[in-house]
Amino acid sequence: MQLKTYQENTIDELLGKAKKLLKYSGEKKLVFKSPTGSGKTIMMPEFLKQLVDDRDIRHSLSFIRTVSRDLEDMVSR
């Protein structure tokens, strides 16, 4: 799927913030918020792919995906 320019820009901005956070010690949280219909579902996997593929990042990374039960029920119908 081809990302739109604003989606690519959002991913770049999120990557920059993630790299900056990884320079600090201690617990870190990065929250991604975007309006309904903006393409979060396609932006997040691309962001994670680029983050993992970035050779400048030397940290071990783990990801937790959560979905609200309502959304999960809606998707499985």
All heavy atoms as a GROMACS GRO file, in nm:
protein
  624
    1MET      N    1   0.084  -0.117   0.000
    1MET     CA    2   0.000   0.000   0.000
    1MET      C    3   0.089   0.125   0.000
    1MET      O    4   0.188   0.130   0.073
    1MET     CB    5  -0.091  -0.002   0.123
    1MET     CG    6  -0.175   0.123   0.135
    1MET     SD    7  -0.299   0.113   0.264
    1MET     CE    8  -0.427   0.031   0.173
    2GLN      N    9   0.055   0.219  -0.081
    2GLN     CA   10   0.132   0.343  -0.093
    2GLN      C   11   0.089   0.441   0.016
    2GLN      O   12  -0.030   0.473   0.027
    2GLN     CB   13   0.109   0.404  -0.232
    2GLN     CG   14   0.189   0.530  -0.257
    2GLN     CD   15   0.338   0.504  -0.264
    2GLN    OE1   16   0.381   0.400  -0.313
    2GLN    NE2   17   0.415   0.596  -0.214
    3LEU      N   18   0.184   0.487   0.094
    3LEU     CA   19   0.154   0.586   0.197
    3LEU      C   20   0.136   0.723   0.135
    3LEU      O   21   0.202   0.757   0.036
    3LEU     CB   22   0.266   0.592   0.300
    3LEU     CG   23   0.287   0.468   0.386
    3LEU    CD1   24   0.412   0.483   0.469
    3LEU    CD2   25   0.168   0.446   0.477
    4LYS      N   26   0.050   0.802   0.195
    4LYS     CA   27   0.032   0.941   0.152
    4LYS      C   28   0.144   1.025   0.212
    4LYS      O   29   0.207   0.985   0.311
    4LYS     CB   30  -0.105   0.991   0.195
    4LYS     CG   31  -0.216   0.914   0.127
    4LYS     CD   32  -0.352   0.958   0.171
    4LYS     CE   33  -0.453   0.875   0.093
    4LYS     NZ   34  -0.583   0.879   0.144
    5THR      N   35   0.167   1.141   0.154
    5THR     CA   36   0.277   1.228   0.199
    5THR      C   37   0.264   1.261   0.348
    5THR      O   38   0.362   1.254   0.422
    5THR     CB   39   0.282   1.357   0.115
    5THR    OG1   40   0.298   1.322  -0.022
    5THR    CG2   41   0.397   1.446   0.159
    6TYR      N   42   0.144   1.294   0.393
    6TYR     CA   43   0.128   1.329   0.535
    6TYR      C   44   0.156   1.209   0.625
    6TYR      O   45   0.203   1.224   0.737
    6TYR     CB   46  -0.010   1.391   0.563
    6TYR     CG   47  -0.124   1.292   0.569
    6TYR    CD1   48  -0.158   1.228   0.687
    6TYR    CD2   49  -0.201   1.264   0.456
    6TYR    CE1   50  -0.263   1.139   0.694
    6TYR    CE2   51  -0.307   1.176   0.461
    6TYR     CZ   52  -0.337   1.114   0.580
    6TYR     OH   53  -0.442   1.025   0.586
    7GLN      N   54   0.128   1.088   0.576
    7GLN     CA   55   0.156   0.968   0.654
    7GLN      C   56   0.307   0.944   0.662
    7GLN      O   57   0.358   0.910   0.768
    7GLN     CB   58   0.086   0.846   0.592
    7GLN     CG   59  -0.065   0.854   0.604
    7GLN     CD   60  -0.137   0.749   0.524
    7GLN    OE1   61  -0.093   0.712   0.415
    7GLN    NE2   62  -0.249   0.701   0.576
    8GLU      N   63   0.377   0.963   0.553
    8GLU     CA   64   0.523   0.951   0.554
    8GLU      C   65   0.585   1.054   0.647
    8GLU      O   66   0.677   1.022   0.723
    8GLU     CB   67   0.579   0.967   0.412
    8GLU     CG   68   0.544   0.853   0.320
    8GLU     CD   69   0.585   0.876   0.176
    8GLU    OE1   70   0.625   0.991   0.142
    8GLU    OE2   71   0.578   0.781   0.097
    9ASN      N   72   0.534   1.176   0.644
    9ASN     CA   73   0.584   1.281   0.733
    9ASN      C   74   0.558   1.248   0.879
    9ASN      O   75   0.642   1.271   0.966
    9ASN     CB   76   0.521   1.416   0.698
    9ASN     CG   77   0.564   1.467   0.562
    9ASN    OD1   78   0.666   1.426   0.507
    9ASN    ND2   79   0.486   1.556   0.505
   10THR      N   80   0.440   1.193   0.906
   10THR     CA   81   0.406   1.153   1.044
   10THR      C   82   0.499   1.044   1.093
   10THR      O   83   0.547   1.048   1.207
   10THR     CB   84   0.259   1.106   1.050
   10THR    OG1   85   0.174   1.213   1.010
   10THR    CG2   86   0.222   1.058   1.189
   11ILE      N   87   0.527   0.945   1.008
   11ILE     CA   88   0.618   0.836   1.044
   11ILE      C   89   0.758   0.891   1.070
   11ILE      O   90   0.822   0.854   1.168
   11ILE     CB   91   0.620   0.728   0.934
   11ILE    CG1   92   0.485   0.656   0.931
   11ILE    CG2   93   0.734   0.630   0.956
   11ILE    CD1   94   0.464   0.570   0.808
   12ASP      N   95   0.805   0.981   0.985
   12ASP     CA   96   0.937   1.042   1.006
   12ASP      C   97   0.944   1.116   1.138
   12ASP      O   98   1.042   1.107   1.212
   12ASP     CB   99   0.970   1.138   0.891
   12ASP     CG  100   0.999   1.068   0.760
   12ASP    OD1  101   1.023   0.945   0.762
   12ASP    OD2  102   0.996   1.136   0.656
   13GLU      N  103   0.838   1.190   1.170
   13GLU     CA  104   0.833   1.265   1.296
   13GLU      C  105   0.832   1.168   1.415
   13GLU      O  106   0.904   1.190   1.514
   13GLU     CB  107   0.708   1.352   1.299
   13GLU     CG  108   0.697   1.439   1.422
   13GLU     CD  109   0.572   1.526   1.422
   13GLU    OE1  110   0.512   1.547   1.314
   13GLU    OE2  111   0.535   1.573   1.531
   14LEU      N  112   0.756   1.062   1.405
   14LEU     CA  113   0.748   0.963   1.512
   14LEU      C  114   0.883   0.893   1.531
   14LEU      O  115   0.927   0.870   1.644
   14LEU     CB  116   0.638   0.862   1.480
   14LEU     CG  117   0.584   0.777   1.593
   14LEU    CD1  118   0.532   0.862   1.707
   14LEU    CD2  119   0.475   0.684   1.541
   15LEU      N  120   0.951   0.862   1.421
   15LEU     CA  121   1.084   0.802   1.430
   15LEU      C  122   1.183   0.894   1.500
   15LEU      O  123   1.261   0.850   1.583
   15LEU     CB  124   1.137   0.767   1.290
   15LEU     CG  125   1.083   0.640   1.228
   15LEU    CD1  126   1.120   0.633   1.081
   15LEU    CD2  127   1.134   0.518   1.301
   16GLY      N  128   1.178   1.021   1.466
   16GLY     CA  129   1.267   1.118   1.531
   16GLY      C  130   1.243   1.123   1.681
   16GLY      O  131   1.338   1.125   1.761
   17LYS      N  132   1.116   1.125   1.720
   17LYS     CA  133   1.083   1.129   1.864
   17LYS      C  134   1.125   1.000   1.933
   17LYS      O  135   1.175   1.003   2.045
   17LYS     CB  136   0.933   1.154   1.882
   17LYS     CG  137   0.894   1.295   1.843
   17LYS     CD  138   0.746   1.319   1.860
   17LYS     CE  139   0.714   1.463   1.822
   17LYS     NZ  140   0.574   1.497   1.842
   18ALA      N  141   1.106   0.887   1.867
   18ALA     CA  142   1.145   0.758   1.927
   18ALA      C  143   1.296   0.753   1.947
   18ALA      O  144   1.344   0.710   2.053
   18ALA     CB  145   1.099   0.643   1.838
   19LYS      N  146   1.372   0.794   1.847
   19LYS     CA  147   1.519   0.793   1.859
   19LYS      C  148   1.565   0.884   1.972
   19LYS      O  149   1.658   0.850   2.046
   19LYS     CB  150   1.583   0.836   1.727
   19LYS     CG  151   1.572   0.733   1.618
   19LYS     CD  152   1.638   0.788   1.493
   19LYS     CE  153   1.625   0.699   1.376
   19LYS     NZ  154   1.695   0.752   1.258
   20LYS      N  155   1.501   0.999   1.985
   20LYS     CA  156   1.536   1.092   2.092
   20LYS      C  157   1.507   1.029   2.229
   20LYS      O  158   1.589   1.037   2.320
   20LYS     CB  159   1.458   1.222   2.075
   20LYS     CG  160   1.498   1.331   2.170
   20LYS     CD  161   1.426   1.461   2.138
   20LYS     CE  162   1.469   1.571   2.232
   20LYS     NZ  163   1.405   1.698   2.201
   21LEU      N  164   1.392   0.966   2.243
   21LEU     CA  165   1.356   0.901   2.369
   21LEU      C  166   1.452   0.790   2.406
   21LEU      O  167   1.485   0.770   2.522
   21LEU     CB  168   1.214   0.842   2.360
   21LEU     CG  169   1.099   0.932   2.395
   21LEU    CD1  170   0.967   0.860   2.371
   21LEU    CD2  171   1.107   0.978   2.539
   22LEU      N  172   1.498   0.714   2.306
   22LEU     CA  173   1.588   0.601   2.332
   22LEU      C  174   1.724   0.645   2.385
   22LEU      O  175   1.796   0.564   2.441
   22LEU     CB  176   1.605   0.517   2.205
   22LEU     CG  177   1.483   0.434   2.166
   22LEU    CD1  178   1.503   0.372   2.029
   22LEU    CD2  179   1.455   0.327   2.271
   23LYS      N  180   1.757   0.772   2.372
   23LYS     CA  181   1.884   0.822   2.424
   23LYS      C  182   1.880   0.841   2.576
   23LYS      O  183   1.984   0.849   2.640
   23LYS     CB  184   1.920   0.955   2.358
   23LYS     CG  185   1.954   0.939   2.211
   23LYS     CD  186   1.986   1.072   2.148
   23LYS     CE  187   2.014   1.054   1.999
   23LYS     NZ  188   2.043   1.181   1.933
   24TYR      N  189   1.759   0.847   2.632
   24TYR     CA  190   1.744   0.867   2.776
   24TYR      C  191   1.737   0.733   2.848
   24TYR      O  192   1.692   0.634   2.792
   24TYR     CB  193   1.617   0.948   2.806
   24TYR     CG  194   1.619   1.087   2.748
   24TYR    CD1  195   1.545   1.118   2.635
   24TYR    CD2  196   1.694   1.188   2.808
   24TYR    CE1  197   1.546   1.245   2.582
   24TYR    CE2  198   1.696   1.316   2.756
   24TYR     CZ  199   1.622   1.344   2.643
   24TYR     OH  200   1.623   1.470   2.590
   25SER      N  201   1.780   0.732   2.973
   25SER     CA  202   1.770   0.609   3.052
   25SER      C  203   1.633   0.606   3.120
   25SER      O  204   1.562   0.705   3.125
   25SER     CB  205   1.882   0.603   3.155
   25SER     OG  206   1.870   0.711   3.245
   26GLY      N  207   1.601   0.491   3.173
   26GLY     CA  208   1.476   0.478   3.244
   26GLY      C  209   1.360   0.438   3.155
   26GLY      O  210   1.376   0.413   3.036
   27GLU      N  211   1.243   0.433   3.217
   27GLU     CA  212   1.122   0.392   3.146
   27GLU      C  213   1.081   0.498   3.044
   27GLU      O  214   1.090   0.618   3.070
   27GLU     CB  215   1.009   0.372   3.247
   27GLU     CG  216   0.883   0.320   3.187
   27GLU     CD  217   0.775   0.296   3.290
   27GLU    OE1  218   0.807   0.243   3.398
   27GLU    OE2  219   0.661   0.332   3.262
   28LYS      N  220   1.038   0.451   2.929
   28LYS     CA  221   0.998   0.543   2.823
   28LYS      C  222   0.864   0.499   2.766
   28LYS      O  223   0.836   0.381   2.756
   28LYS     CB  224   1.101   0.542   2.710
   28LYS     CG  225   1.239   0.579   2.752
   28LYS     CD  226   1.336   0.534   2.644
   28LYS     CE  227   1.475   0.523   2.692
   28LYS     NZ  228   1.502   0.419   2.786
   29LYS      N  229   0.783   0.596   2.727
   29LYS     CA  230   0.658   0.567   2.660
   29LYS      C  231   0.644   0.667   2.544
   29LYS      O  232   0.670   0.785   2.558
   29LYS     CB  233   0.538   0.585   2.753
   29LYS     CG  234   0.528   0.480   2.859
   29LYS     CD  235   0.405   0.501   2.943
   29LYS     CE  236   0.402   0.401   3.057
   29LYS     NZ  237   0.287   0.422   3.144
   30LEU      N  238   0.602   0.613   2.432
   30LEU     CA  239   0.575   0.696   2.316
   30LEU      C  240   0.432   0.664   2.273
   30LEU      O  241   0.400   0.549   2.244
   30LEU     CB  242   0.673   0.664   2.202
   30LEU     CG  243   0.658   0.743   2.074
   30LEU    CD1  244   0.684   0.892   2.099
   30LEU    CD2  245   0.752   0.690   1.969
   31VAL      N  246   0.347   0.764   2.275
   31VAL     CA  247   0.206   0.745   2.242
   31VAL      C  248   0.180   0.805   2.105
   31VAL      O  249   0.219   0.919   2.078
   31VAL     CB  250   0.114   0.811   2.348
   31VAL    CG1  251  -0.032   0.796   2.310
   31VAL    CG2  252   0.141   0.752   2.485
   32PHE      N  253   0.116   0.728   2.019
   32PHE     CA  254   0.084   0.772   1.884
   32PHE      C  255  -0.066   0.797   1.876
   32PHE      O  256  -0.146   0.705   1.888
   32PHE     CB  257   0.127   0.664   1.784
   32PHE     CG  258   0.090   0.692   1.640
   32PHE    CD1  259   0.114   0.816   1.584
   32PHE    CD2  260   0.034   0.594   1.562
   32PHE    CE1  261   0.081   0.841   1.452
   32PHE    CE2  262   0.000   0.617   1.430
   32PHE     CZ  263   0.024   0.742   1.375
   33LYS      N  264  -0.103   0.923   1.856
   33LYS     CA  265  -0.243   0.961   1.842
   33LYS      C  266  -0.260   1.027   1.706
   33LYS      O  267  -0.176   1.105   1.663
   33LYS     CB  268  -0.285   1.061   1.950
   33LYS     CG  269  -0.287   1.007   2.089
   33LYS     CD  270  -0.335   1.114   2.185
   33LYS     CE  271  -0.336   1.065   2.327
   33LYS     NZ  272  -0.386   1.169   2.418
   34SER      N  273  -0.368   0.993   1.640
   34SER     CA  274  -0.397   1.050   1.510
   34SER      C  275  -0.548   1.040   1.488
   34SER      O  276  -0.612   0.948   1.538
   34SER     CB  277  -0.320   0.973   1.403
   34SER     OG  278  -0.325   1.038   1.279
   35PRO      N  279  -0.605   1.132   1.413
   35PRO     CA  280  -0.751   1.132   1.395
   35PRO      C  281  -0.804   1.005   1.328
   35PRO      O  282  -0.732   0.938   1.253
   35PRO     CB  283  -0.776   1.252   1.303
   35PRO     CG  284  -0.654   1.337   1.312
   35PRO     CD  285  -0.541   1.244   1.345
   36THR      N  286  -0.928   0.975   1.354
   36THR     CA  287  -0.996   0.863   1.289
   36THR      C  288  -0.987   0.881   1.138
   36THR      O  289  -1.008   0.991   1.086
   36THR     CB  290  -1.144   0.859   1.332
   36THR    OG1  291  -1.150   0.844   1.473
   36THR    CG2  292  -1.220   0.746   1.264
   37GLY      N  293  -0.951   0.774   1.069
   37GLY     CA  294  -0.944   0.778   0.923
   37GLY      C  295  -0.812   0.828   0.868
   37GLY      O  296  -0.796   0.840   0.746
   38SER      N  297  -0.715   0.857   0.956
   38SER     CA  298  -0.586   0.911   0.910
   38SER      C  299  -0.490   0.803   0.862
   38SER      O  300  -0.390   0.833   0.798
   38SER     CB  301  -0.521   0.993   1.021
   38SER     OG  302  -0.493   0.910   1.133
   39GLY      N  303  -0.520   0.676   0.894
   39GLY     CA  304  -0.435   0.568   0.848
   39GLY      C  305  -0.342   0.513   0.954
   39GLY      O  306  -0.236   0.459   0.921
   40LYS      N  307  -0.380   0.523   1.081
   40LYS     CA  308  -0.294   0.471   1.188
   40LYS      C  309  -0.262   0.323   1.168
   40LYS      O  310  -0.151   0.279   1.193
   40LYS     CB  311  -0.362   0.489   1.325
   40LYS     CG  312  -0.377   0.631   1.370
   40LYS     CD  313  -0.446   0.641   1.505
   40LYS     CE  314  -0.589   0.597   1.506
   40LYS     NZ  315  -0.684   0.681   1.434
   41THR      N  316  -0.360   0.249   1.118
   41THR     CA  317  -0.344   0.104   1.100
   41THR      C  318  -0.234   0.071   1.000
   41THR      O  319  -0.166  -0.030   1.014
   41THR     CB  320  -0.479   0.043   1.055
   41THR    OG1  321  -0.577   0.073   1.154
   41THR    CG2  322  -0.468  -0.107   1.038
   42ILE      N  323  -0.214   0.156   0.900
   42ILE     CA  324  -0.106   0.131   0.804
   42ILE      C  325   0.022   0.205   0.840
   42ILE      O  326   0.130   0.164   0.801
   42ILE     CB  327  -0.148   0.161   0.659
   42ILE    CG1  328  -0.188   0.306   0.642
   42ILE    CG2  329  -0.259   0.068   0.614
   42ILE    CD1  330  -0.209   0.348   0.498
   43MET      N  331   0.010   0.315   0.917
   43MET     CA  332   0.130   0.390   0.956
   43MET      C  333   0.210   0.317   1.063
   43MET      O  334   0.334   0.316   1.058
   43MET     CB  335   0.093   0.530   1.007
   43MET     CG  336   0.055   0.627   0.898
   43MET     SD  337   0.041   0.796   0.959
   43MET     CE  338  -0.123   0.794   1.029
   44MET      N  339   0.144   0.255   1.159
   44MET     CA  340   0.216   0.194   1.270
   44MET      C  341   0.306   0.079   1.225
   44MET      O  342   0.422   0.075   1.266
   44MET     CB  343   0.118   0.148   1.379
   44MET     CG  344   0.186   0.099   1.504
   44MET     SD  345   0.313   0.209   1.576
   44MET     CE  346   0.222   0.357   1.610
   45PRO      N  347   0.259  -0.014   1.142
   45PRO     CA  348   0.352  -0.119   1.097
   45PRO      C  349   0.472  -0.063   1.021
   45PRO      O  350   0.584  -0.113   1.036
   45PRO     CB  351   0.266  -0.208   1.006
   45PRO     CG  352   0.127  -0.180   1.046
   45PRO     CD  353   0.123  -0.039   1.094
   46GLU      N  354   0.450   0.040   0.943
   46GLU     CA  355   0.563   0.100   0.869
   46GLU      C  356   0.659   0.168   0.965
   46GLU      O  357   0.782   0.158   0.951
   46GLU     CB  358   0.511   0.200   0.765
   46GLU     CG  359   0.620   0.263   0.683
   46GLU     CD  360   0.703   0.166   0.601
   46GLU    OE1  361   0.653   0.057   0.565
   46GLU    OE2  362   0.821   0.198   0.573
   47PHE      N  363   0.606   0.236   1.066
   47PHE     CA  364   0.691   0.298   1.168
   47PHE      C  365   0.776   0.192   1.239
   47PHE      O  366   0.897   0.207   1.254
   47PHE     CB  367   0.605   0.374   1.271
   47PHE     CG  368   0.676   0.400   1.400
   47PHE    CD1  369   0.777   0.495   1.409
   47PHE    CD2  370   0.643   0.328   1.514
   47PHE    CE1  371   0.844   0.518   1.529
   47PHE    CE2  372   0.708   0.350   1.634
   47PHE     CZ  373   0.809   0.446   1.641
   48LEU      N  374   0.713   0.082   1.281
   48LEU     CA  375   0.785  -0.024   1.352
   48LEU      C  376   0.890  -0.088   1.263
   48LEU      O  377   1.001  -0.116   1.309
   48LEU     CB  378   0.687  -0.130   1.403
   48LEU     CG  379   0.591  -0.083   1.513
   48LEU    CD1  380   0.489  -0.191   1.544
   48LEU    CD2  381   0.665  -0.040   1.637
   49LYS      N  382   0.859  -0.109   1.136
   49LYS     CA  383   0.956  -0.165   1.042
   49LYS      C  384   1.077  -0.075   1.030
   49LYS      O  385   1.191  -0.120   1.038
   49LYS     CB  386   0.892  -0.185   0.906
   49LYS     CG  387   0.986  -0.240   0.800
   49LYS     CD  388   0.920  -0.239   0.663
   49LYS     CE  389   1.015  -0.280   0.554
   49LYS     NZ  390   1.135  -0.201   0.544
   50GLN      N  391   1.053   0.055   1.012
   50GLN     CA  392   1.165   0.148   0.998
   50GLN      C  393   1.245   0.158   1.128
   50GLN      O  394   1.368   0.170   1.125
   50GLN     CB  395   1.114   0.286   0.955
   50GLN     CG  396   1.063   0.288   0.813
   50GLN     CD  397   1.023   0.426   0.767
   50GLN    OE1  398   1.079   0.527   0.811
   50GLN    NE2  399   0.925   0.432   0.678
   51LEU      N  400   1.178   0.154   1.241
   51LEU     CA  401   1.247   0.160   1.370
   51LEU      C  402   1.339   0.040   1.388
   51LEU      O  403   1.455   0.054   1.426
   51LEU     CB  404   1.144   0.167   1.484
   51LEU     CG  405   1.198   0.187   1.624
   51LEU    CD1  406   1.262   0.324   1.641
   51LEU    CD2  407   1.086   0.168   1.727
   52VAL      N  408   1.288  -0.078   1.359
   52VAL     CA  409   1.366  -0.201   1.374
   52VAL      C  410   1.482  -0.205   1.274
   52VAL      O  411   1.591  -0.252   1.306
   52VAL     CB  412   1.274  -0.324   1.357
   52VAL    CG1  413   1.354  -0.451   1.344
   52VAL    CG2  414   1.178  -0.334   1.475
   53ASP      N  415   1.459  -0.155   1.153
   53ASP     CA  416   1.561  -0.158   1.048
   53ASP      C  417   1.668  -0.049   1.064
   53ASP      O  418   1.771  -0.054   0.997
   53ASP     CB  419   1.497  -0.142   0.910
   53ASP     CG  420   1.419  -0.264   0.868
   53ASP    OD1  421   1.434  -0.371   0.932
   53ASP    OD2  422   1.340  -0.254   0.771
   54ASP      N  423   1.646   0.048   1.153
   54ASP     CA  424   1.739   0.159   1.170
   54ASP      C  425   1.869   0.111   1.235
   54ASP      O  426   1.869   0.063   1.348
   54ASP     CB  427   1.676   0.268   1.255
   54ASP     CG  428   1.753   0.398   1.252
   54ASP    OD1  429   1.877   0.395   1.271
   54ASP    OD2  430   1.690   0.503   1.230
   55ARG      N  431   1.978   0.121   1.164
   55ARG     CA  432   2.107   0.071   1.213
   55ARG      C  433   2.167   0.158   1.324
   55ARG      O  434   2.260   0.115   1.392
   55ARG     CB  435   2.205   0.059   1.098
   55ARG     CG  436   2.162  -0.047   0.999
   55ARG     CD  437   2.257  -0.056   0.883
   55ARG     NE  438   2.205  -0.145   0.782
   55ARG     CZ  439   2.257  -0.262   0.753
   55ARG    NH1  440   2.363  -0.304   0.816
   55ARG    NH2  441   2.204  -0.336   0.660
   56ASP      N  442   2.115   0.279   1.342
   56ASP     CA  443   2.165   0.365   1.448
   56ASP      C  444   2.112   0.324   1.585
   56ASP      O  445   2.167   0.362   1.688
   56ASP     CB  446   2.126   0.511   1.421
   56ASP     CG  447   2.198   0.568   1.299
   56ASP    OD1  448   2.308   0.518   1.267
   56ASP    OD2  449   2.143   0.660   1.237
   57ILE      N  450   2.004   0.249   1.587
   57ILE     CA  451   1.944   0.208   1.714
   57ILE      C  452   2.008   0.077   1.759
   57ILE      O  453   2.003  -0.023   1.690
   57ILE     CB  454   1.791   0.191   1.698
   57ILE    CG1  455   1.730   0.326   1.663
   57ILE    CG2  456   1.731   0.133   1.826
   57ILE    CD1  457   1.583   0.321   1.633
   58ARG      N  458   2.069   0.082   1.875
   58ARG     CA  459   2.141  -0.034   1.926
   58ARG      C  460   2.074  -0.091   2.051
   58ARG      O  461   2.136  -0.163   2.127
   58ARG     CB  462   2.285   0.006   1.958
   58ARG     CG  463   2.355   0.074   1.842
   58ARG     CD  464   2.492   0.018   1.823
   58ARG     NE  465   2.568   0.088   1.723
   58ARG     CZ  466   2.567   0.057   1.594
   58ARG    NH1  467   2.492  -0.038   1.551
   58ARG    NH2  468   2.641   0.125   1.509
   59HIS      N  469   1.951  -0.057   2.073
   59HIS     CA  470   1.876  -0.104   2.190
   59HIS      C  471   1.797  -0.229   2.154
   59HIS      O  472   1.757  -0.249   2.039
   59HIS     CB  473   1.775   0.001   2.234
   59HIS     CG  474   1.836   0.126   2.290
   59HIS    ND1  475   1.939   0.192   2.231
   59HIS    CD2  476   1.807   0.196   2.401
   59HIS    CE1  477   1.970   0.298   2.302
   59HIS    NE2  478   1.892   0.302   2.405
   60SER      N  479   1.772  -0.310   2.254
   60SER     CA  480   1.675  -0.418   2.238
   60SER      C  481   1.537  -0.356   2.243
   60SER      O  482   1.511  -0.269   2.327
   60SER     CB  483   1.688  -0.521   2.351
   60SER     OG  484   1.814  -0.583   2.343
   61LEU      N  485   1.452  -0.398   2.154
   61LEU     CA  486   1.319  -0.339   2.148
   61LEU      C  487   1.214  -0.447   2.166
   61LEU      O  488   1.232  -0.561   2.124
   61LEU     CB  489   1.296  -0.271   2.012
   61LEU     CG  490   1.394  -0.160   1.974
   61LEU    CD1  491   1.372  -0.119   1.829
   61LEU    CD2  492   1.377  -0.041   2.066
   62SER      N  493   1.104  -0.412   2.228
   62SER     CA  494   0.989  -0.501   2.236
   62SER      C  495   0.864  -0.418   2.213
   62SER      O  496   0.863  -0.298   2.240
   62SER     CB  497   0.982  -0.574   2.370
   62SER     OG  498   0.970  -0.482   2.475
   63PHE      N  499   0.762  -0.481   2.161
   63PHE     CA  500   0.639  -0.410   2.127
   63PHE      C  501   0.520  -0.483   2.186
   63PHE      O  502   0.514  -0.606   2.185
   63PHE     CB  503   0.623  -0.402   1.974
   63PHE     CG  504   0.742  -0.341   1.906
   63PHE    CD1  505   0.836  -0.421   1.844
   63PHE    CD2  506   0.761  -0.205   1.906
   63PHE    CE1  507   0.946  -0.367   1.782
   63PHE    CE2  508   0.872  -0.149   1.845
   63PHE     CZ  509   0.964  -0.230   1.783
   64ILE      N  510   0.425  -0.406   2.235
   64ILE     CA  511   0.302  -0.461   2.290
   64ILE      C  512   0.187  -0.400   2.212
   64ILE      O  513   0.177  -0.278   2.200
   64ILE     CB  514   0.287  -0.428   2.440
   64ILE    CG1  515   0.404  -0.487   2.518
   64ILE    CG2  516   0.153  -0.478   2.492
   64ILE    CD1  517   0.409  -0.443   2.662
   65ARG      N  518   0.103  -0.486   2.159
   65ARG     CA  519  -0.012  -0.439   2.082
   65ARG      C  520  -0.137  -0.469   2.163
   65ARG      O  521  -0.158  -0.582   2.207
   65ARG     CB  522  -0.020  -0.512   1.949
   65ARG     CG  523  -0.141  -0.474   1.868
   65ARG     CD  524  -0.144  -0.555   1.739
   65ARG     NE  525  -0.264  -0.529   1.666
   65ARG     CZ  526  -0.370  -0.608   1.664
   65ARG    NH1  527  -0.369  -0.720   1.731
   65ARG    NH2  528  -0.477  -0.578   1.594
   66THR      N  529  -0.217  -0.369   2.183
   66THR     CA  530  -0.344  -0.389   2.253
   66THR      C  531  -0.458  -0.341   2.164
   66THR      O  532  -0.442  -0.247   2.087
   66THR     CB  533  -0.349  -0.313   2.387
   66THR    OG1  534  -0.336  -0.174   2.362
   66THR    CG2  535  -0.239  -0.360   2.480
   67VAL      N  536  -0.568  -0.408   2.175
   67VAL     CA  537  -0.687  -0.372   2.099
   67VAL      C  538  -0.804  -0.376   2.194
   67VAL      O  539  -0.816  -0.469   2.274
   67VAL     CB  540  -0.710  -0.472   1.983
   67VAL    CG1  541  -0.837  -0.440   1.908
   67VAL    CG2  542  -0.592  -0.476   1.890
   68SER      N  543  -0.889  -0.276   2.184
   68SER     CA  544  -1.008  -0.278   2.270
   68SER      C  545  -1.097  -0.394   2.226
   68SER      O  546  -1.101  -0.432   2.110
   68SER     CB  547  -1.084  -0.146   2.262
   68SER     OG  548  -1.152  -0.137   2.140
   69ARG      N  549  -1.166  -0.450   2.320
   69ARG     CA  550  -1.252  -0.566   2.290
   69ARG      C  551  -1.358  -0.528   2.188
   69ARG      O  552  -1.390  -0.607   2.099
   69ARG     CB  553  -1.316  -0.614   2.421
   69ARG     CG  554  -1.387  -0.744   2.405
   69ARG     CD  555  -1.283  -0.852   2.380
   69ARG     NE  556  -1.340  -0.980   2.408
   69ARG     CZ  557  -1.318  -1.085   2.334
   69ARG    NH1  558  -1.241  -1.079   2.230
   69ARG    NH2  559  -1.372  -1.199   2.366
   70ASP      N  560  -1.411  -0.407   2.196
   70ASP     CA  561  -1.513  -0.363   2.101
   70ASP      C  562  -1.458  -0.363   1.959
   70ASP      O  563  -1.523  -0.408   1.866
   70ASP     CB  564  -1.565  -0.223   2.136
   70ASP     CG  565  -1.642  -0.221   2.267
   70ASP    OD1  566  -1.693  -0.328   2.308
   70ASP    OD2  567  -1.651  -0.114   2.328
   71LEU      N  568  -1.337  -0.312   1.942
   71LEU     CA  569  -1.275  -0.308   1.810
   71LEU      C  570  -1.248  -0.449   1.759
   71LEU      O  571  -1.275  -0.481   1.644
   71LEU     CB  572  -1.146  -0.227   1.812
   71LEU     CG  573  -1.070  -0.216   1.680
   71LEU    CD1  574  -1.156  -0.150   1.574
   71LEU    CD2  575  -0.942  -0.138   1.701
   72GLU      N  576  -1.198  -0.534   1.846
   72GLU     CA  577  -1.170  -0.672   1.808
   72GLU      C  578  -1.297  -0.743   1.762
   72GLU      O  579  -1.299  -0.814   1.661
   72GLU     CB  580  -1.106  -0.746   1.924
   72GLU     CG  581  -1.058  -0.885   1.889
   72GLU     CD  582  -0.986  -0.951   2.006
   72GLU    OE1  583  -0.951  -0.882   2.103
   72GLU    OE2  584  -0.967  -1.073   1.999
   73ASP      N  585  -1.406  -0.722   1.835
   73ASP     CA  586  -1.535  -0.783   1.798
   73ASP      C  587  -1.585  -0.728   1.665
   73ASP      O  588  -1.637  -0.801   1.581
   73ASP     CB  589  -1.641  -0.759   1.906
   73ASP     CG  590  -1.614  -0.838   2.033
   73ASP    OD1  591  -1.536  -0.935   2.028
   73ASP    OD2  592  -1.671  -0.801   2.137
   74MET      N  593  -1.567  -0.599   1.643
   74MET     CA  594  -1.613  -0.535   1.522
   74MET      C  595  -1.536  -0.587   1.400
   74MET      O  596  -1.594  -0.614   1.296
   74MET     CB  597  -1.595  -0.383   1.534
   74MET     CG  598  -1.669  -0.304   1.431
   74MET     SD  599  -1.668  -0.128   1.471
   74MET     CE  600  -1.497  -0.089   1.462
   75VAL      N  601  -1.406  -0.606   1.415
   75VAL     CA  602  -1.321  -0.652   1.304
   75VAL      C  603  -1.350  -0.797   1.271
   75VAL      O  604  -1.346  -0.837   1.154
   75VAL     CB  605  -1.171  -0.633   1.339
   75VAL    CG1  606  -1.083  -0.699   1.237
   75VAL    CG2  607  -1.141  -0.485   1.350
   76SER      N  608  -1.380  -0.880   1.370
   76SER     CA  609  -1.400  -1.023   1.346
   76SER      C  610  -1.538  -1.055   1.285
   76SER      O  611  -1.562  -1.166   1.246
   76SER     CB  612  -1.381  -1.102   1.475
   76SER     OG  613  -1.480  -1.066   1.568
   77ARG      N  614  -1.626  -0.958   1.276
   77ARG     CA  615  -1.760  -0.982   1.218
   77ARG      C  616  -1.755  -0.991   1.069
   77ARG      O  617  -1.683  -0.946   0.997
   77ARG     CB  618  -1.854  -0.870   1.258
   77ARG     CG  619  -1.890  -0.876   1.403
   77ARG     CD  620  -1.986  -0.769   1.438
   77ARG     NE  621  -1.989  -0.759   1.582
   77ARG     CZ  622  -2.048  -0.665   1.648
   77ARG    NH1  623  -2.110  -0.570   1.585
   77ARG    NH2  624  -2.047  -0.663   1.778
   0.00000   0.00000   0.00000
